[in-house]
Structure formats: C-alpha cells, structure tokens
C-alpha cells in the first residue's frame, strides 16, 4: 500500500529530482510533487512524496528534523485536503 508524506521546509532551490534522490535511499519513490506559487512560479517550500508504507515509515522517522541543503526538514504523513 502507498503512503503519501508531507515534506515541509524544503529549500526553494530544490527540484523534484533532488527530493526523489533524497527519499530513494529508503526505497522506491512512486511520486514527488513540489508545490509552486501560481503567480511567481517559485517553490512554496513544501511538497509531497509517495512511497510504499514500510519505506515511508523509515523515511519519516529518519528524515523528519534532518538537514537538507541547509534547512531542517519536516516530514510526516500527509493529511487529506479539507
């Protein structure tokens, strides 16, 4: 089963490929989506990653609070949109 994770405090210069490379250390990444501002096209500093449930659990435990390109990541299970 797939788990979707919220990844916050991403460096504005990070690409989806950078995030995929980071998370692929913990298993196969099914998708990466960085959220961009519609008006400026600049990253909003967060995104979403989908992985298998067991790999996602390990990635969340390891990467939450870890440094990535000088910023402290916030990684947790994504909540459904309201």
C-alpha positions in Angstrom: 0.0 0.0 0.0 1.2 3.5 -0.8 1.6 6.3 1.8 1.7 10.0 1.0 4.0 12.1 3.0 4.1 15.9 3.5 7.7 17.3 3.2 8.0 20.8 4.6 10.7 23.4 4.9 12.3 22.4 1.6 14.9 24.8 0.2 13.4 26.9 -2.5 16.0 25.8 -5.0 15.2 22.1 -4.6 13.9 20.2 -7.6 11.6 17.2 -7.6 14.6 15.2 -8.7 16.6 16.3 -5.6 13.8 15.2 -3.4 13.4 11.9 -5.2 17.1 11.3 -4.8 16.9 12.0 -1.0 13.9 9.7 -0.4 15.1 6.9 -2.7 17.7 6.0 -0.1 14.8 4.4 1.8 13.1 2.6 -1.1 11.3 3.1 -4.4 9.7 6.5 -4.7 6.4 6.4 -6.6 5.9 10.1 -7.0 7.3 13.5 -5.9 5.3 16.8 -6.2 6.7 20.1 -5.2 4.1 22.9 -4.8 4.8 26.1 -6.7 3.3 29.5 -6.4 0.9 30.1 -9.3 1.8 33.8 -9.8 5.6 33.7 -9.4 6.4 30.1 -10.3 8.7 29.9 -7.3 8.6 26.9 -5.0 6.5 27.4 -1.9 8.9 25.3 0.2 6.9 22.1 0.6 5.8 19.1 -1.4 4.5 15.5 -1.2 6.2 12.2 -1.7 4.6 8.8 -2.2 6.3 5.5 -1.2 5.3 2.1 0.0 4.1 2.2 3.6 7.1 0.4 5.2 9.6 2.6 3.3 7.7 5.7 4.1 7.7 4.9 7.8 11.5 4.6 7.8 11.9 7.8 5.7 9.6 9.8 8.0 11.5 8.6 11.1 14.9 9.3 9.7 14.3 12.5 7.7 12.0 14.4 10.0 14.2 17.0 11.6 17.2 16.1 9.4 19.1 18.8 7.5 18.7 19.0 3.7 20.7 21.7 1.8 20.9 23.8 5.0 17.3 23.5 6.1 15.7 21.3 8.7 13.0 19.1 7.0 9.6 18.4 8.4 8.4 15.1 7.2 5.1 13.4 8.3 2.1 11.6 6.9 0.0 13.9 4.6 -3.4 14.8 5.8 -6.4 14.7 3.4 -7.4 18.1 2.0 -10.4 19.7 3.6 
